[in-house]
Amino acid sequence: MGSESNQTDLVRVFVSEASDGLRTLAEALQAESDSVPAPQALHDQYIIAHRIRGAAALYGYEGVSRVSEQLEAILERAI
């Protein structure tokens, strides 16, 4: 029962981390269409994508990790 509890706690931590990051990324996507994001904003979004990628890989969510890896690469090229 202890390992089930640990797994539940790990999933809860991952969901919290990913939700916070995705909320920030979603806010960035709602920026005015004629504005160009500052390099620092893109760098911050790159860091978020990197964190989500790492956390997803750590917790075994390979699909989420691959999508985050693509987003990370796109943002890295844009910086």
PDB file of N, CA, C and O in Angstrom, chain B, residues numbered from 101:
ATOM      1  N   MET B 101       0.824  -1.186   0.000  1.00  0.00           N
ATOM      2  CA  MET B 101       0.000   0.000   0.000  1.00  0.00           C
ATOM      3  C   MET B 101       0.870   1.251   0.000  1.00  0.00           C
ATOM      4  O   MET B 101       0.454   2.296  -0.502  1.00  0.00           O
ATOM      5  N   GLY B 102       2.062   1.154   0.555  1.00  0.00           N
ATOM      6  CA  GLY B 102       2.948   2.301   0.597  1.00  0.00           C
ATOM      7  C   GLY B 102       3.385   2.746  -0.778  1.00  0.00           C
ATOM      8  O   GLY B 102       3.475   3.947  -1.036  1.00  0.00           O
ATOM      9  N   SER B 103       3.665   1.792  -1.685  1.00  0.00           N
ATOM     10  CA  SER B 103       4.098   2.161  -3.029  1.00  0.00           C
ATOM     11  C   SER B 103       2.958   2.787  -3.830  1.00  0.00           C
ATOM     12  O   SER B 103       3.196   3.670  -4.654  1.00  0.00           O
ATOM     13  N   GLU B 104       1.731   2.341  -3.598  1.00  0.00           N
ATOM     14  CA  GLU B 104       0.582   2.961  -4.256  1.00  0.00           C
ATOM     15  C   GLU B 104       0.424   4.397  -3.798  1.00  0.00           C
ATOM     16  O   GLU B 104       0.123   5.282  -4.600  1.00  0.00           O
ATOM     17  N   SER B 105       0.624   4.628  -2.521  1.00  0.00           N
ATOM     18  CA  SER B 105       0.541   5.979  -1.972  1.00  0.00           C
ATOM     19  C   SER B 105       1.634   6.862  -2.550  1.00  0.00           C
ATOM     20  O   SER B 105       1.381   8.014  -2.902  1.00  0.00           O
ATOM     21  N   ASN B 106       2.867   6.323  -2.652  1.00  0.00           N
ATOM     22  CA  ASN B 106       3.964   7.074  -3.247  1.00  0.00           C
ATOM     23  C   ASN B 106       3.674   7.418  -4.700  1.00  0.00           C
ATOM     24  O   ASN B 106       3.912   8.546  -5.132  1.00  0.00           O
ATOM     25  N   GLN B 107       3.158   6.450  -5.458  1.00  0.00           N
ATOM     26  CA  GLN B 107       2.839   6.687  -6.864  1.00  0.00           C
ATOM     27  C   GLN B 107       1.785   7.787  -6.986  1.00  0.00           C
ATOM     28  O   GLN B 107       1.900   8.663  -7.843  1.00  0.00           O
ATOM     29  N   THR B 108       0.775   7.747  -6.147  1.00  0.00           N
ATOM     30  CA  THR B 108      -0.269   8.770  -6.162  1.00  0.00           C
ATOM     31  C   THR B 108       0.322  10.134  -5.857  1.00  0.00           C
ATOM     32  O   THR B 108      -0.027  11.121  -6.504  1.00  0.00           O
ATOM     33  N   ASP B 109       1.215  10.198  -4.877  1.00  0.00           N
ATOM     34  CA  ASP B 109       1.862  11.465  -4.538  1.00  0.00           C
ATOM     35  C   ASP B 109       2.727  11.968  -5.693  1.00  0.00           C
ATOM     36  O   ASP B 109       2.738  13.164  -5.984  1.00  0.00           O
ATOM     37  N   LEU B 110       3.453  11.059  -6.353  1.00  0.00           N
ATOM     38  CA  LEU B 110       4.289  11.451  -7.488  1.00  0.00           C
ATOM     39  C   LEU B 110       3.439  11.995  -8.632  1.00  0.00           C
ATOM     40  O   LEU B 110       3.792  13.002  -9.245  1.00  0.00           O
ATOM     41  N   VAL B 111       2.337  11.340  -8.915  1.00  0.00           N
ATOM     42  CA  VAL B 111       1.442  11.814  -9.970  1.00  0.00           C
ATOM     43  C   VAL B 111       0.891  13.185  -9.599  1.00  0.00           C
ATOM     44  O   VAL B 111       0.808  14.068 -10.452  1.00  0.00           O
ATOM     45  N   ARG B 112       0.522  13.370  -8.358  1.00  0.00           N
ATOM     46  CA  ARG B 112      -0.002  14.662  -7.896  1.00  0.00           C
ATOM     47  C   ARG B 112       1.038  15.767  -8.086  1.00  0.00           C
ATOM     48  O   ARG B 112       0.702  16.864  -8.532  1.00  0.00           O
ATOM     49  N   VAL B 113       2.296  15.483  -7.751  1.00  0.00           N
ATOM     50  CA  VAL B 113       3.373  16.463  -7.914  1.00  0.00           C
ATOM     51  C   VAL B 113       3.568  16.781  -9.396  1.00  0.00           C
ATOM     52  O   VAL B 113       3.688  17.946  -9.773  1.00  0.00           O
ATOM     53  N   PHE B 114       3.599  15.742 -10.234  1.00  0.00           N
ATOM     54  CA  PHE B 114       3.771  15.965 -11.665  1.00  0.00           C
ATOM     55  C   PHE B 114       2.641  16.819 -12.225  1.00  0.00           C
ATOM     56  O   PHE B 114       2.891  17.778 -12.955  1.00  0.00           O
ATOM     57  N   VAL B 115       1.418  16.483 -11.895  1.00  0.00           N
ATOM     58  CA  VAL B 115       0.266  17.232 -12.407  1.00  0.00           C
ATOM     59  C   VAL B 115       0.340  18.685 -11.961  1.00  0.00           C
ATOM     60  O   VAL B 115       0.031  19.585 -12.742  1.00  0.00           O
ATOM     61  N   SER B 116       0.740  18.925 -10.736  1.00  0.00           N
ATOM     62  CA  SER B 116       0.866  20.289 -10.244  1.00  0.00           C
ATOM     63  C   SER B 116       1.928  21.060 -11.028  1.00  0.00           C
ATOM     64  O   SER B 116       1.688  22.185 -11.467  1.00  0.00           O
ATOM     65  N   GLU B 117       3.106  20.447 -11.200  1.00  0.00           N
ATOM     66  CA  GLU B 117       4.191  21.102 -11.940  1.00  0.00           C
ATOM     67  C   GLU B 117       3.782  21.358 -13.388  1.00  0.00           C
ATOM     68  O   GLU B 117       3.989  22.455 -13.907  1.00  0.00           O
ATOM     69  N   ALA B 118       3.212  20.367 -14.032  1.00  0.00           N
ATOM     70  CA  ALA B 118       2.829  20.498 -15.435  1.00  0.00           C
ATOM     71  C   ALA B 118       1.702  21.519 -15.597  1.00  0.00           C
ATOM     72  O   ALA B 118       1.708  22.294 -16.553  1.00  0.00           O
ATOM     73  N   SER B 119       0.755  21.530 -14.693  1.00  0.00           N
ATOM     74  CA  SER B 119      -0.357  22.480 -14.778  1.00  0.00           C
ATOM     75  C   SER B 119       0.129  23.914 -14.663  1.00  0.00           C
ATOM     76  O   SER B 119      -0.304  24.782 -15.421  1.00  0.00           O
ATOM     77  N   ASP B 120       1.020  24.165 -13.726  1.00  0.00           N
ATOM     78  CA  ASP B 120       1.568  25.516 -13.568  1.00  0.00           C
ATOM     79  C   ASP B 120       2.295  25.958 -14.833  1.00  0.00           C
ATOM     80  O   ASP B 120       2.115  27.083 -15.298  1.00  0.00           O
ATOM     81  N   GLY B 121       3.107  25.079 -15.383  1.00  0.00           N
ATOM     82  CA  GLY B 121       3.853  25.406 -16.597  1.00  0.00           C
ATOM     83  C   GLY B 121       2.942  25.621 -17.788  1.00  0.00           C
ATOM     84  O   GLY B 121       3.126  26.568 -18.553  1.00  0.00           O
ATOM     85  N   LEU B 122       1.967  24.754 -17.949  1.00  0.00           N
ATOM     86  CA  LEU B 122       1.049  24.878 -19.076  1.00  0.00           C
ATOM     87  C   LEU B 122       0.183  26.126 -18.964  1.00  0.00           C
ATOM     88  O   LEU B 122      -0.161  26.728 -19.980  1.00  0.00           O
ATOM     89  N   ARG B 123      -0.169  26.517 -17.762  1.00  0.00           N
ATOM     90  CA  ARG B 123      -0.937  27.750 -17.553  1.00  0.00           C
ATOM     91  C   ARG B 123      -0.122  28.946 -18.038  1.00  0.00           C
ATOM     92  O   ARG B 123      -0.652  29.833 -18.707  1.00  0.00           O
ATOM     93  N   THR B 124       1.163  28.967 -17.702  1.00  0.00           N
ATOM     94  CA  THR B 124       2.036  30.061 -18.129  1.00  0.00           C
ATOM     95  C   THR B 124       2.186  30.067 -19.648  1.00  0.00           C
ATOM     96  O   THR B 124       2.141  31.127 -20.273  1.00  0.00           O
ATOM     97  N   LEU B 125       2.363  28.891 -20.240  1.00  0.00           N
ATOM     98  CA  LEU B 125       2.478  28.810 -21.696  1.00  0.00           C
ATOM     99  C   LEU B 125       1.179  29.243 -22.377  1.00  0.00           C
ATOM    100  O   LEU B 125       1.225  29.924 -23.401  1.00  0.00           O
ATOM    101  N   ALA B 126       0.047  28.868 -21.839  1.00  0.00           N
ATOM    102  CA  ALA B 126      -1.243  29.252 -22.415  1.00  0.00           C
ATOM    103  C   ALA B 126      -1.425  30.763 -22.362  1.00  0.00           C
ATOM    104  O   ALA B 126      -1.937  31.357 -23.312  1.00  0.00           O
ATOM    105  N   GLU B 127      -1.017  31.386 -21.275  1.00  0.00           N
ATOM    106  CA  GLU B 127      -1.100  32.846 -21.168  1.00  0.00           C
ATOM    107  C   GLU B 127      -0.228  33.510 -22.231  1.00  0.00           C
ATOM    108  O   GLU B 127      -0.612  34.535 -22.794  1.00  0.00           O
ATOM    109  N   ALA B 128       0.922  32.944 -22.504  1.00  0.00           N
ATOM    110  CA  ALA B 128       1.816  33.500 -23.520  1.00  0.00           C
ATOM    111  C   ALA B 128       1.180  33.396 -24.908  1.00  0.00           C
ATOM    112  O   ALA B 128       1.374  34.284 -25.739  1.00  0.00           O
ATOM    113  N   LEU B 129       0.430  32.335 -25.169  1.00  0.00           N
ATOM    114  CA  LEU B 129      -0.217  32.159 -26.463  1.00  0.00           C
ATOM    115  C   LEU B 129      -1.370  33.123 -26.676  1.00  0.00           C
ATOM    116  O   LEU B 129      -1.791  33.342 -27.812  1.00  0.00           O
ATOM    117  N   GLN B 130      -1.883  33.698 -25.607  1.00  0.00           N
ATOM    118  CA  GLN B 130      -2.992  34.632 -25.710  1.00  0.00           C
ATOM    119  C   GLN B 130      -2.523  36.073 -25.879  1.00  0.00           C
ATOM    120  O   GLN B 130      -3.331  36.999 -25.810  1.00  0.00           O
ATOM    121  N   ALA B 131      -1.232  36.269 -26.099  1.00  0.00           N
ATOM    122  CA  ALA B 131      -0.696  37.614 -26.303  1.00  0.00           C
ATOM    123  C   ALA B 131      -1.274  38.192 -27.588  1.00  0.00           C
ATOM    124  O   ALA B 131      -1.769  37.461 -28.445  1.00  0.00           O
ATOM    125  N   GLU B 132      -1.205  39.511 -27.709  1.00  0.00           N
ATOM    126  CA  GLU B 132      -1.713  40.169 -28.902  1.00  0.00           C
ATOM    127  C   GLU B 132      -1.009  39.619 -30.135  1.00  0.00           C
ATOM    128  O   GLU B 132       0.202  39.398 -30.126  1.00  0.00           O
ATOM    129  N   SER B 133      -1.774  39.402 -31.185  1.00  0.00           N
ATOM    130  CA  SER B 133      -1.224  38.755 -32.380  1.00  0.00           C
ATOM    131  C   SER B 133      -0.194  39.605 -33.103  1.00  0.00           C
ATOM    132  O   SER B 133       0.658  39.060 -33.805  1.00  0.00           O
ATOM    133  N   ASP B 134      -0.245  40.925 -32.956  1.00  0.00           N
ATOM    134  CA  ASP B 134       0.710  41.776 -33.663  1.00  0.00           C
ATOM    135  C   ASP B 134       1.946  42.097 -32.826  1.00  0.00           C
ATOM    136  O   ASP B 134       2.819  42.844 -33.267  1.00  0.00           O
ATOM    137  N   SER B 135       2.020  41.539 -31.630  1.00  0.00           N
ATOM    138  CA  SER B 135       3.182  41.794 -30.787  1.00  0.00           C
ATOM    139  C   SER B 135       4.202  40.668 -30.940  1.00  0.00           C
ATOM    140  O   SER B 135       3.845  39.516 -31.183  1.00  0.00           O
ATOM    141  N   VAL B 136       5.455  41.018 -30.794  1.00  0.00           N
ATOM    142  CA  VAL B 136       6.538  40.042 -30.863  1.00  0.00           C
ATOM    143  C   VAL B 136       7.046  39.837 -29.441  1.00  0.00           C
ATOM    144  O   VAL B 136       7.406  40.804 -28.770  1.00  0.00           O
ATOM    145  N   PRO B 137       7.080  38.590 -28.973  1.00  0.00           N
ATOM    146  CA  PRO B 137       7.531  38.355 -27.599  1.00  0.00           C
ATOM    147  C   PRO B 137       9.001  38.739 -27.425  1.00  0.00           C
ATOM    148  O   PRO B 137       9.818  38.578 -28.332  1.00  0.00           O
ATOM    149  N   ALA B 138       9.302  39.239 -26.262  1.00  0.00           N
ATOM    150  CA  ALA B 138      10.682  39.592 -25.926  1.00  0.00           C
ATOM    151  C   ALA B 138      11.510  38.315 -25.802  1.00  0.00           C
ATOM    152  O   ALA B 138      10.979  37.270 -25.426  1.00  0.00           O
ATOM    153  N   PRO B 139      12.802  38.387 -26.113  1.00  0.00           N
ATOM    154  CA  PRO B 139      13.657  37.194 -25.983  1.00  0.00           C
ATOM    155  C   PRO B 139      13.596  36.571 -24.590  1.00  0.00           C
ATOM    156  O   PRO B 139      13.634  35.347 -24.457  1.00  0.00           O
ATOM    157  N   GLN B 140      13.502  37.403 -23.551  1.00  0.00           N
ATOM    158  CA  GLN B 140      13.436  36.858 -22.191  1.00  0.00           C
ATOM    159  C   GLN B 140      12.161  36.041 -21.991  1.00  0.00           C
ATOM    160  O   GLN B 140      12.182  35.012 -21.315  1.00  0.00           O
ATOM    161  N   ALA B 141      11.054  36.494 -22.574  1.00  0.00           N
ATOM    162  CA  ALA B 141       9.794  35.746 -22.456  1.00  0.00           C
ATOM    163  C   ALA B 141       9.925  34.391 -23.141  1.00  0.00           C
ATOM    164  O   ALA B 141       9.469  33.378 -22.610  1.00  0.00           O
ATOM    165  N   LEU B 142      10.546  34.371 -24.317  1.00  0.00           N
ATOM    166  CA  LEU B 142      10.751  33.103 -25.015  1.00  0.00           C
ATOM    167  C   LEU B 142      11.680  32.189 -24.232  1.00  0.00           C
ATOM    168  O   LEU B 142      11.477  30.975 -24.185  1.00  0.00           O
ATOM    169  N   HIS B 143      12.687  32.770 -23.626  1.00  0.00           N
ATOM    170  CA  HIS B 143      13.614  31.968 -22.814  1.00  0.00           C
ATOM    171  C   HIS B 143      12.875  31.364 -21.626  1.00  0.00           C
ATOM    172  O   HIS B 143      13.078  30.195 -21.294  1.00  0.00           O
ATOM    173  N   ASP B 144      12.022  32.154 -20.986  1.00  0.00           N
ATOM    174  CA  ASP B 144      11.239  31.648 -19.851  1.00  0.00           C
ATOM    175  C   ASP B 144      10.335  30.498 -20.287  1.00  0.00           C
ATOM    176  O   ASP B 144      10.192  29.511 -19.565  1.00  0.00           O
ATOM    177  N   GLN B 145       9.725  30.623 -21.464  1.00  0.00           N
ATOM    178  CA  GLN B 145       8.859  29.569 -21.975  1.00  0.00           C
ATOM    179  C   GLN B 145       9.674  28.322 -22.325  1.00  0.00           C
ATOM    180  O   GLN B 145       9.208  27.198 -22.136  1.00  0.00           O
ATOM    181  N   TYR B 146      10.879  28.525 -22.830  1.00  0.00           N
ATOM    182  CA  TYR B 146      11.786  27.413 -23.115  1.00  0.00           C
ATOM    183  C   TYR B 146      12.083  26.638 -21.825  1.00  0.00           C
ATOM    184  O   TYR B 146      12.060  25.408 -21.812  1.00  0.00           O
ATOM    185  N   ILE B 147      12.361  27.367 -20.754  1.00  0.00           N
ATOM    186  CA  ILE B 147      12.656  26.743 -19.455  1.00  0.00           C
ATOM    187  C   ILE B 147      11.448  25.931 -18.975  1.00  0.00           C
ATOM    188  O   ILE B 147      11.602  24.824 -18.459  1.00  0.00           O
ATOM    189  N   ILE B 148      10.266  26.482 -19.147  1.00  0.00           N
ATOM    190  CA  ILE B 148       9.051  25.767 -18.735  1.00  0.00           C
ATOM    191  C   ILE B 148       8.903  24.472 -19.532  1.00  0.00           C
ATOM    192  O   ILE B 148       8.627  23.417 -18.960  1.00  0.00           O
ATOM    193  N   ALA B 149       9.087  24.551 -20.840  1.00  0.00           N
ATOM    194  CA  ALA B 149       8.982  23.349 -21.676  1.00  0.00           C
ATOM    195  C   ALA B 149      10.023  22.316 -21.252  1.00  0.00           C
ATOM    196  O   ALA B 149       9.735  21.120 -21.209  1.00  0.00           O
ATOM    197  N   HIS B 150      11.221  22.774 -20.942  1.00  0.00           N
ATOM    198  CA  HIS B 150      12.290  21.882 -20.497  1.00  0.00           C
ATOM    199  C   HIS B 150      11.917  21.193 -19.180  1.00  0.00           C
ATOM    200  O   HIS B 150      12.134  19.993 -19.015  1.00  0.00           O
ATOM    201  N   ARG B 151      11.364  21.956 -18.262  1.00  0.00           N
ATOM    202  CA  ARG B 151      10.960  21.383 -16.969  1.00  0.00           C
ATOM    203  C   ARG B 151       9.847  20.349 -17.133  1.00  0.00           C
ATOM    204  O   ARG B 151       9.880  19.283 -16.518  1.00  0.00           O
ATOM    205  N   ILE B 152       8.855  20.679 -17.977  1.00  0.00           N
ATOM    206  CA  ILE B 152       7.764  19.731 -18.196  1.00  0.00           C
ATOM    207  C   ILE B 152       8.318  18.465 -18.850  1.00  0.00           C
ATOM    208  O   ILE B 152       7.933  17.354 -18.487  1.00  0.00           O
ATOM    209  N   ARG B 153       9.218  18.636 -19.810  1.00  0.00           N
ATOM    210  CA  ARG B 153       9.840  17.474 -20.476  1.00  0.00           C
ATOM    211  C   ARG B 153      10.545  16.578 -19.456  1.00  0.00           C
ATOM    212  O   ARG B 153      10.354  15.362 -19.450  1.00  0.00           O
ATOM    213  N   GLY B 154      11.353  17.183 -18.603  1.00  0.00           N
ATOM    214  CA  GLY B 154      12.095  16.410 -17.611  1.00  0.00           C
ATOM    215  C   GLY B 154      11.195  15.714 -16.613  1.00  0.00           C
ATOM    216  O   GLY B 154      11.397  14.543 -16.290  1.00  0.00           O
ATOM    217  N   ALA B 155      10.192  16.445 -16.121  1.00  0.00           N
ATOM    218  CA  ALA B 155       9.272  15.852 -15.144  1.00  0.00           C
ATOM    219  C   ALA B 155       8.485  14.710 -15.777  1.00  0.00           C
ATOM    220  O   ALA B 155       8.294  13.664 -15.157  1.00  0.00           O
ATOM    221  N   ALA B 156       8.026  14.910 -17.017  1.00  0.00           N
ATOM    222  CA  ALA B 156       7.275  13.855 -17.697  1.00  0.00           C
ATOM    223  C   ALA B 156       8.137  12.615 -17.899  1.00  0.00           C
ATOM    224  O   ALA B 156       7.677  11.491 -17.696  1.00  0.00           O
ATOM    225  N   ALA B 157       9.373  12.821 -18.297  1.00  0.00           N
ATOM    226  CA  ALA B 157      10.282  11.685 -18.479  1.00  0.00           C
ATOM    227  C   ALA B 157      10.528  10.976 -17.155  1.00  0.00           C
ATOM    228  O   ALA B 157      10.547   9.746 -17.101  1.00  0.00           O
ATOM    229  N   LEU B 158      10.714  11.739 -16.100  1.00  0.00           N
ATOM    230  CA  LEU B 158      10.967  11.178 -14.779  1.00  0.00           C
ATOM    231  C   LEU B 158       9.806  10.313 -14.299  1.00  0.00           C
ATOM    232  O   LEU B 158      10.014   9.257 -13.703  1.00  0.00           O
ATOM    233  N   TYR B 159       8.572  10.773 -14.565  1.00  0.00           N
ATOM    234  CA  TYR B 159       7.405  10.055 -14.080  1.00  0.00           C
ATOM    235  C   TYR B 159       6.873   9.026 -15.075  1.00  0.00           C
ATOM    236  O   TYR B 159       5.869   8.364 -14.812  1.00  0.00           O
ATOM    237  N   GLY B 160       7.551   8.892 -16.225  1.00  0.00           N
ATOM    238  CA  GLY B 160       7.171   7.855 -17.173  1.00  0.00           C
ATOM    239  C   GLY B 160       6.112   8.247 -18.188  1.00  0.00           C
ATOM    240  O   GLY B 160       5.517   7.374 -18.821  1.00  0.00           O
ATOM    241  N   TYR B 161       5.863   9.533 -18.357  1.00  0.00           N
ATOM    242  CA  TYR B 161       4.887  10.005 -19.342  1.00  0.00           C
ATOM    243  C   TYR B 161       5.627  10.345 -20.633  1.00  0.00           C
ATOM    244  O   TYR B 161       5.891  11.511 -20.926  1.00  0.00           O
ATOM    245  N   GLU B 162       5.953   9.309 -21.394  1.00  0.00           N
ATOM    246  CA  GLU B 162       6.792   9.473 -22.580  1.00  0.00           C
ATOM    247  C   GLU B 162       6.162  10.368 -23.640  1.00  0.00           C
ATOM    248  O   GLU B 162       6.866  11.153 -24.274  1.00  0.00           O
ATOM    249  N   GLY B 163       4.863  10.267 -23.843  1.00  0.00           N
ATOM    250  CA  GLY B 163       4.186  11.101 -24.835  1.00  0.00           C
ATOM    251  C   GLY B 163       4.277  12.575 -24.492  1.00  0.00           C
ATOM    252  O   GLY B 163       4.582  13.402 -25.351  1.00  0.00           O
ATOM    253  N   VAL B 164       4.016  12.902 -23.251  1.00  0.00           N
ATOM    254  CA  VAL B 164       4.116  14.289 -22.791  1.00  0.00           C
ATOM    255  C   VAL B 164       5.555  14.776 -22.915  1.00  0.00           C
ATOM    256  O   VAL B 164       5.802  15.920 -23.295  1.00  0.00           O
ATOM    257  N   SER B 165       6.489  13.909 -22.595  1.00  0.00           N
ATOM    258  CA  SER B 165       7.896  14.269 -22.696  1.00  0.00           C
ATOM    259  C   SER B 165       8.282  14.570 -24.145  1.00  0.00           C
ATOM    260  O   SER B 165       9.009  15.530 -24.402  1.00  0.00           O
ATOM    261  N   ARG B 166       7.803  13.761 -25.095  1.00  0.00           N
ATOM    262  CA  ARG B 166       8.132  13.976 -26.511  1.00  0.00           C
ATOM    263  C   ARG B 166       7.525  15.281 -27.031  1.00  0.00           C
ATOM    264  O   ARG B 166       8.178  16.019 -27.768  1.00  0.00           O
ATOM    265  N   VAL B 167       6.283  15.563 -26.651  1.00  0.00           N
ATOM    266  CA  VAL B 167       5.642  16.810 -27.076  1.00  0.00           C
ATOM    267  C   VAL B 167       6.398  18.005 -26.488  1.00  0.00           C
ATOM    268  O   VAL B 167       6.635  18.997 -27.177  1.00  0.00           O
ATOM    269  N   SER B 168       6.767  17.905 -25.233  1.00  0.00           N
ATOM    270  CA  SER B 168       7.520  18.979 -24.581  1.00  0.00           C
ATOM    271  C   SER B 168       8.892  19.159 -25.220  1.00  0.00           C
ATOM    272  O   SER B 168       9.394  20.277 -25.328  1.00  0.00           O
ATOM    273  N   GLU B 169       9.489  18.054 -25.640  1.00  0.00           N
ATOM    274  CA  GLU B 169      10.780  18.130 -26.316  1.00  0.00           C
ATOM    275  C   GLU B 169      10.668  18.918 -27.618  1.00  0.00           C
ATOM    276  O   GLU B 169      11.540  19.723 -27.944  1.00  0.00           O
ATOM    277  N   GLN B 170       9.581  18.678 -28.360  1.00  0.00           N
ATOM    278  CA  GLN B 170       9.356  19.431 -29.597  1.00  0.00           C
ATOM    279  C   GLN B 170       9.155  20.919 -29.315  1.00  0.00           C
ATOM    280  O   GLN B 170       9.721  21.768 -30.003  1.00  0.00           O
ATOM    281  N   LEU B 171       8.353  21.226 -28.309  1.00  0.00           N
ATOM    282  CA  LEU B 171       8.123  22.623 -27.937  1.00  0.00           C
ATOM    283  C   LEU B 171       9.424  23.277 -27.498  1.00  0.00           C
ATOM    284  O   LEU B 171       9.705  24.421 -27.856  1.00  0.00           O
ATOM    285  N   GLU B 172      10.200  22.559 -26.735  1.00  0.00           N
ATOM    286  CA  GLU B 172      11.501  23.057 -26.278  1.00  0.00           C
ATOM    287  C   GLU B 172      12.392  23.384 -27.477  1.00  0.00           C
ATOM    288  O   GLU B 172      13.046  24.427 -27.492  1.00  0.00           O
ATOM    289  N   ALA B 173      12.425  22.511 -28.473  1.00  0.00           N
ATOM    290  CA  ALA B 173      13.257  22.727 -29.658  1.00  0.00           C
ATOM    291  C   ALA B 173      12.776  23.938 -30.452  1.00  0.00           C
ATOM    292  O   ALA B 173      13.592  24.725 -30.933  1.00  0.00           O
ATOM    293  N   ILE B 174      11.478  24.093 -30.592  1.00  0.00           N
ATOM    294  CA  ILE B 174      10.920  25.248 -31.312  1.00  0.00           C
ATOM    295  C   ILE B 174      11.297  26.548 -30.601  1.00  0.00           C
ATOM    296  O   ILE B 174      11.731  27.510 -31.235  1.00  0.00           O
ATOM    297  N   LEU B 175      11.130  26.564 -29.302  1.00  0.00           N
ATOM    298  CA  LEU B 175      11.460  27.777 -28.538  1.00  0.00           C
ATOM    299  C   LEU B 175      12.949  28.069 -28.556  1.00  0.00           C
ATOM    300  O   LEU B 175      13.357  29.230 -28.599  1.00  0.00           O
ATOM    301  N   GLU B 176      13.766  27.016 -28.523  1.00  0.00           N
ATOM    302  CA  GLU B 176      15.211  27.205 -28.565  1.00  0.00           C
ATOM    303  C   GLU B 176      15.636  27.868 -29.877  1.00  0.00           C
ATOM    304  O   GLU B 176      16.505  28.740 -29.887  1.00  0.00           O
ATOM    305  N   ARG B 177      15.021  27.452 -30.973  1.00  0.00           N
ATOM    306  CA  ARG B 177      15.334  28.062 -32.270  1.00  0.00           C
ATOM    307  C   ARG B 177      14.868  29.502 -32.340  1.00  0.00           C
ATOM    308  O   ARG B 177      15.465  30.315 -33.045  1.00  0.00           O
ATOM    309  N   ALA B 178      13.800  29.829 -31.612  1.00  0.00           N
ATOM    310  CA  ALA B 178      13.250  31.181 -31.662  1.00  0.00           C
ATOM    311  C   ALA B 178      14.003  32.177 -30.795  1.00  0.00           C
ATOM    312  O   ALA B 178      13.863  33.387 -30.968  1.00  0.00           O
ATOM    313  N   ILE B 179      14.789  31.678 -29.878  1.00  0.00           N
ATOM    314  CA  ILE B 179      15.497  32.584 -28.942  1.00  0.00           C
ATOM    315  C   ILE B 179      16.607  33.314 -29.640  1.00  0.00           C
ATOM    316  O   ILE B 179      17.307  34.113 -29.019  1.00  0.00           O
TER     317      ILE B 179
END
